[in-house]
Amino acid sequence: MEIDPVSLTLKEMLRMDSLALHNLAKKTAGSLTRYRALCGRLLLAIQRTGAYLEHGCSGAVHYAILQLGMPVREARQLKRVARELEALPFLRLRANLGEIDWSKLREVVRVATVDTEQRWAELCKTCTYAD
């Protein structure tokens, strides 16, 4: 039976070896990207279905602000990245698997095309912002 890492206390983590801590940290970072991508898709679905109307909102971003307590900039960014990923199946899969850091993904989707997305995904693995 696998333990839910969210339930681990700091005391329990301090008993883990460095490799276990590293693996858990990597998994967590990937989960952040996965959930941000999911949240962006949800905002697109809420926008396109008009579900925001049932909550007295003027759109999905307004919904995210009022119902989710999200800052406007973050809501717009999540929605933008999700919209751009619709046309980029390779990057979308990598994001859904948590294989690309969110900060890199949100920039790469601005310039990637179907023809270049695999190359961008490779660059995300090896490059930093300083490169």
Disulfide bonds with the S-S distance in Angstrom:
none
